[in-house]
Amino acid sequence: MVLNETLDKLIQEEIDKGIEEIKDDYSRVKSDFDNLRKKLREKTNEVNGLKRLEDQMNVFKTFQDTISKDNIEELIHHLNMEQQEIDFNGMDSDRIPVWFKLLCTYYHDKEKIFEIMDLFNITYPSWAKTFKMPFDYGKEELNLVFEYLGKMYVCNGQIFSGNMGFFFTYQNRYNGDLEALFRKESYVEIPWNLLLQNPLLTTEEYFSKIIKALKEKRYHSEYFFMIQNYQELTKEQVNLIAEHLPTTQLYSYHTNFLSKNKGIFKVRTDLAEMFKDRIKNNHYSEFHYLNYPIEMQKVFVLKESLSGDRYTFEMVKNMDISVEDKVELLSKIATNLLNKEN
C-alpha cells in the first residue's frame, strides 16, 4: 500500500514537472512569436515608409528639375524664414550671384539655406560656409576693422547703401579671407550699414575703441556717428560721442547724430554754446531754437524780432516756459521794436 502511494506520488511529480516544462516552453514560444510579430510589423512599416519615400522622391525629382538659380529665390521667399533687410541695388549688383543674395538675406537661417541649395543643386564656393556678415563679426574680425580703419571705405561713397555689389566682389576676390583683404587692398568695401549693426560695438571694449578713433580723428572714424541708425546707445555713450563733434564743417553723419539726439543741447550747454551760431527757426533742422537751452532761445527770439521776423509771437508761444515768462518776453520784444522805430 505504501509502495503504491509512493509510486503514485513520484508519477504525479513527473507529470507536474512535465506540465511546468510545457508551460515554460509555451511561454517561451509565445514570447518569441510576439517578438517576431512585432518585428514583422516594424519591417512592414519600414517597407511601407520606404515605398512612400520612393514615391516622394519620384515626385521630388520631377519638381527638382523645375527649380534653378533663376527661381529659387521665389521658392525660399514663401518658406517664411527670418529675413535681413538688404538692398542689393547699386553698382556691380549684376555681379552678385543668387547664392550670395540668399546667404545674406537669410543669414540667420543660413544652415537651412545651404541645405536647400544643396537639394536643388545650386552651386556655391566652399568659402561660403565660413563667410560672416559684418554684423556677425567677432573680436578677431573687429580688431582688423579698427587696425585698418583707414581702409574702411566703399567705392563712390556708397558707405551706407547701394554697396552690396562692391562688397561681394571683394569678398569673392579673397575667398572671404578678411585678413588678406585688409592687407592687400586700399579699400575693403565692407558696408558700414552692416558693420554698425554689430552688437559688440556697444560693449565697453569696442565702444572705447570707437571713442579713441574719434578722438584721434582717424580716417573714416566719422562714420561711427551713424551708429544710432542701427542700434541703441546709452546716454553716457551718446555724450562720449558728442564730445567729438566738429565745430566747423559738419557732414550728414554729424547732423544725423544730432537729429537722433535733439535734446542734447539742453543737457550739454557746452555743446549748445559750440553750435549757438547755427540756431535757426526751422522745425526740421537739428539746430531748431527749441532744441537749445531756454536762455539761448530767448536771446534768439529777441534777435529775430529785431530782424522783423513775423513769426515772433508763434516762436514765443511754442517755447516751454510759463505764461508769465512768455508775456515778459513778448513785452521785451515790443519794447525793442518800439525803441527801434524811434
Disulfide bonds with the S-S distance in Angstrom:
none
